[in-house]
Amino acid sequence: MTLVTARQLNKTYLSGEIPVHAIVDADFTIASASFVSFVGPSGSGKSTLLNMIGCLDPPSSGSLEVAGQDLTTLGSREAARFRGKQIGFIFQDFNLIPVLTVFENIEYPLQMVQNWPRAERRQQVEALLAAVDMADQAGKFPHQISGGQKQRVAIARALVSRPQLVLADEPTANLDRETALKIITLMKSMRDDSGTSFIFSTHDPKIVDNAETIYTLEDGRVKTAHREAKDA
């Protein structure tokens, strides 16, 4: 089953009066329950592509469909609702809420978007805290934990609602090798158990080695797709 389909997808920004073609005529499909990596040098369009798939940035032209929804037809409120229900994000800069504890940051999507009952929220959050080795930091605030710990909280928050799709922009950049491999194993287990698809923008060979499909971007163009998954 296909989860993401892009056809002649383009994204153009203006830098002053100069157009910048961030994504150019991209064509690709991504199946459900898959591990996919977009790789390429900085500025090649990886993050822009993830932002469009995640309803954070509308395409300039072309078509983009996610989970049966044509994203080009959505207004900003509809896009936000769709994003909240279907997609988890792992950002490079964490995007944790500073006034919420570690526990509350992870719980936030279940409470404010998914409206899970309190007991179920606690059970799910505690399970994710344990999975990313942050159970002993649950009551701390973001400014009280390290960059690597913030990354683990951000990963747990993205996974907590078991979304249909997780978009991850350099998710292991602040993690040591052992923790990174543990997170990759957790994600693959979630893919196998729940059918969640993971799309990465990354330079990390640990993720690339475990991807089933690898797309290469160069100057905003999707150049090639390789299939060469290995075990974590």
C-alpha positions in Angstrom: 0.0 0.0 0.0 1.3 3.4 -1.0 1.5 6.1 1.8 3.2 9.0 0.0 3.0 9.9 -3.7 4.7 13.0 -5.2 4.4 13.9 -8.9 6.2 16.8 -10.5 6.6 18.4 -7.0 8.1 21.8 -6.8 9.0 24.3 -4.1 10.3 27.7 -4.9 11.2 30.5 -2.4 12.1 34.1 -3.0 15.4 35.3 -1.6 14.7 39.0 -2.1 13.6 39.1 -5.7 15.6 36.0 -6.7 13.7 32.7 -6.9 15.3 29.7 -5.2 14.3 26.4 -6.5 14.4 24.2 -3.4 12.6 21.2 -4.9 12.5 20.6 -8.6 10.1 18.2 -10.4 10.3 15.5 -7.7 8.6 12.2 -8.4 8.6 9.4 -5.8 6.4 7.0 -3.9 6.8 5.7 -0.4 5.0 2.5 0.8 3.3 2.0 4.2 5.4 0.4 6.9 8.7 1.4 5.4 12.1 2.9 6.3 13.1 5.6 3.8 16.1 8.0 3.9 16.6 11.1 1.9 20.3 11.9 1.7 22.3 14.6 0.1 24.5 17.6 0.9 23.3 20.6 3.0 21.0 22.8 1.0 20.0 20.0 -1.4 16.3 20.2 -0.3 16.0 17.4 2.2 14.4 19.4 5.0 12.2 21.3 2.6 10.9 18.0 1.3 10.1 16.7 4.8 8.3 20.0 5.6 6.1 19.6 2.6 5.2 16.0 3.3 4.4 17.0 6.9 2.0 19.8 5.9 4.4 22.5 7.3 5.1 24.1 4.0 2.8 23.9 0.9 4.2 22.9 -2.5 4.5 25.6 -5.1 3.2 23.2 -7.8 2.8 19.5 -8.5 0.9 17.0 -6.5 1.5 15.5 -3.1 -0.7 12.9 -1.5 -0.2 11.4 2.0 -2.4 8.7 3.5 -5.0 9.2 0.7 -5.1 13.0 1.3 -4.2 15.5 -1.4 -2.2 18.0 0.6 -2.5 20.7 -2.0 -6.2 21.0 -1.3 -5.8 21.7 2.5 -6.1 25.1 4.1 -3.8 25.9 7.1 -6.3 24.7 9.7 -7.1 21.5 7.8 -3.4 20.9 7.3 -2.8 21.3 11.1 -5.6 18.9 11.9 -4.3 16.3 9.4 -0.7 16.7 10.7 -1.8 16.3 14.3 -3.7 13.1 13.6 -1.4 11.4 11.1 2.2 12.6 11.5 4.9 12.6 14.1 7.9 15.0 13.8 11.5 14.8 15.1 13.1 18.2 14.5 16.9 19.0 14.5 16.3 21.8 17.1 14.0 19.6 19.3 11.1 22.0 19.5 10.4 21.1 23.1 8.0 23.3 25.1 10.2 25.0 27.8 7.5 25.3 30.4 6.6 21.6 30.3 8.4 18.8 32.0 10.0 15.9 30.0 6.9 13.8 30.8 4.5 16.6 29.8 6.3 17.3 26.5 6.0 13.6 25.5 2.3 13.6 26.7 1.4 16.7 24.9 0.2 15.1 21.6 -1.9 12.6 23.4 -3.6 15.2 25.5 -4.0 18.2 23.2 -4.3 16.5 19.8 -5.4 12.9 20.3 -7.4 13.4 23.5 -6.4 10.1 25.1 -7.8 9.2 28.5 -5.4 10.1 31.4 -4.6 6.6 32.5 -3.8 5.5 28.9 -1.7 8.6 28.4 0.4 7.9 31.5 0.9 4.3 30.5 2.0 5.2 27.0 4.3 8.0 28.1 6.0 5.8 30.8 6.6 3.1 28.1 8.3 5.6 25.8 10.3 7.2 28.6 11.7 3.7 29.4 12.3 3.0 25.8 14.6 6.0 25.4 16.2 5.7 28.8 14.7 8.9 30.2 12.4 7.5 33.0 14.6 9.1 35.7 14.4 12.5 34.0 10.6 12.7 33.7 10.1 15.6 36.1 12.9 17.8 34.7 12.4 20.8 32.3 14.2 21.1 28.9 16.7 23.6 30.3 17.8 21.0 32.9 18.8 18.2 30.5 21.5 17.8 27.8 21.2 18.1 24.1 21.3 14.3 23.7 18.6 13.9 26.3 16.4 16.6 24.6 16.8 14.6 21.4 15.5 11.5 23.1 12.5 13.4 24.5 11.8 14.7 21.0 11.9 11.2 19.6 9.6 9.8 22.3 7.1 12.6 21.7 7.1 11.8 17.9 6.5 8.2 18.6 4.1 8.4 21.5 0.8 8.5 19.6 1.9 5.8 17.2 1.3 7.9 14.1 0.9 6.5 10.6 4.0 8.5 9.5 7.1 9.8 11.3 9.3 12.5 9.7 12.7 12.7 11.2 15.2 15.5 10.4 18.7 14.2 11.5 17.1 12.4 14.5 20.4 10.8 15.7 22.6 13.9 15.3 23.0 14.4 19.1 23.1 10.8 20.2 26.0 8.5 20.9 26.3 5.3 18.8 24.8 3.0 21.4 21.8 5.2 22.0 21.3 5.9 18.2 21.3 2.1 17.5 18.8 1.6 20.3 16.5 4.3 18.9 16.7 2.8 15.4 15.8 -0.6 16.8 12.8 1.0 18.6 11.6 2.6 15.4 11.9 -0.6 13.4 10.0 -2.4 16.0 7.3 0.2 15.9 7.2 -0.1 12.1 6.8 -3.9 12.4 4.2 -3.8 15.1 2.1 -0.8 14.1 2.9 -0.3 10.4 4.3 3.2 11.0 6.4 4.5 8.1 9.6 6.5 8.9 11.1 9.1 6.5 14.5 10.4 7.4 16.5 13.4 6.3 20.0 12.3 7.4 23.7 12.0 6.9 24.0 9.3 9.6 25.2 6.0 8.0 23.6 4.1 10.9 20.2 5.2 9.6 21.1 4.9 5.9 22.3 1.3 6.4 18.9 0.4 7.8 16.8 2.1 5.2 15.0 0.0 2.7 14.8 2.9 0.2 17.4 5.6 -0.2 16.7 8.7 -2.3 19.5 11.0 -3.2 18.9 14.7 -3.5 21.0 17.1 -5.5 20.1 20.8 -6.1 16.5 20.0 -5.2 16.2 17.1 -7.6 15.5 13.5 -6.5 18.3 11.7 -8.4 18.2 8.0 -7.5 16.6 5.4 -5.3 18.5 2.5 -3.9 17.2 -0.5 -1.9 19.9 -2.0 0.4 18.6 -2.4 4.0 20.7 -4.0 6.6 19.9 -5.0 10.2 20.5 -2.5 13.0 
